[in-house]
Amino acid sequence: MKVLELFAGIGACSKALTNLGVEHEIVDAVEIDKFAMKAFNAIHGTNFEPQDITKWDKDIECDLIMHGSPCQDFSVAGKQAGGDKDSGTRSSLMYETLRIVEKLKPKYVIWENVKNLLSKKHRHNFDAYLEAMERLGYKNYYQVLNAKDYGIPQNRERVFTVSILDGGTFKFPETIPLEKKLKDVLEENVDEKYYISKAMMDYFMGVNQKPSKFPRKERFLANINRKAQDRANSITTNPGQRPTDNFVKEPFIVASRGRNPENPSDRVVGAPTEQRLEPKFDGTTNTITTVQKDNYVATPYRIRKLTPKECYRLMGFDDIDYEKASKVISNTQLYKTAGNSIVVNVLQAILINLLEEKMANPDNSIPASDPRGHKLTVEEQSSYIKDGELIERDEEVGDGVLLWADFKEGYVHANCAEYYNCPISFDDFIKFAEFIKKERKDGAK
């Protein structure tokens, strides 16, 4: 499958296709942001240069165009400048996609944008897009999907439009229960720089704020104390700057100390003292003593913003992808590229329904989950071994593999040992596979 990514960002569509095991070629990636393009190339092993979509006019073949045109002028968080054709706003670049679709006529086109595009103020642009695609011979399907309904603990609603040339049916994916929680994507050890400073905390708490219809303090407190703490708010491009951003609350230690109220640093014996609480903000406790006043757990909590790695995880990218990107762009750009991306898991769910015939196991002959309850991706299903057939040594997997056998169906599945933390040697794997092959021939159950 030949894929053209417009407003490519860090390549969420290509990542989704890779995860699904769909053979594809990225024929081009059109992205004007040089930092996003660096991250794209690092993640996908490509070598594209930044490109201005208004000047793009190549003669190439493609089967799928993915575009997530700029949303700032449609978003409720923006200035609502809109995206009317020839208006010069960033969101009006959606019409460049129509120009390119008319030229290339791919089989499939997928468009992602903010939910507010369907509002009364902006709906005319959305309808204009649908009408233009229909004139070009496409049948359109659209629906608002939320990342939290597809395995990612982020409340991120986006409207997805799937267009198919010369008709064809499409059904948007069913939602799935959210099993992963926000705490599952958080890093264990976080640098101090991610914690909110006193100055920023004063800002969020409305210190010195003039009377406003939208007081920061009320919005901030409502946000950090909301009931749905198991999932993130929508990832933004500059996290930690608004009262409604994502924040992580962590407990910290305080100790009760007798100090001179006039001079707390005074340690002279016999000086007047009074008890005061002294916080410890380095994420550790004081020395455990026989007197528990040295280690009180304090509430409210220390508050920090999400790290760039956590943001990448909440967009469906692997830590390996993050590590690759972090070597070529700064933290500021990592945040920006995450916030501008599309949630990979949502695209995967869409692509499964759209490209079923191009993926492994379309007839569901291979189990959807292994005996441990791990839901298998199409890529994992592709790695099944029927009837005890042996695999070649894979240097990327190494000697640590885990396997299991379903005697009834006759499948052996090899997976990374690290996933289950239960490694066996490659030689043991070969012996076990031979054992299964022999048992099946003997008719053992």
Secondary structure by P-SEA (a helix, b strand, c coil): cbbbbccccccaaaaaaaaacccccccbbbbccaaaaaaaaaaccccccccccccccccccccbbbbbccccccccccccccccccccccccaaaaaaaaaaaccccbbbbbbcccccccccaaaaaaaaaaaaaabbbbbbbbbbccccccccbbbbbbbbbbccbbbbbcbbbbcccccccccccccccccccccaaaaaaaaccccccccccaaaaaaaaaaccccccccccccccccccccbbbbbbbbbbbbbcccccccccccccbbbbbbbbbcccccccccccccccccccccccccccaaaaaaaacccaaaaaaaaacccaaaaaaaaaacccaaaaaaaaaaacccccccccccccccccccccccaaaaaaccccccccccccccccccccccccccbbbbbcccccccccccaaaaaaaaaaaaaaaaaccc
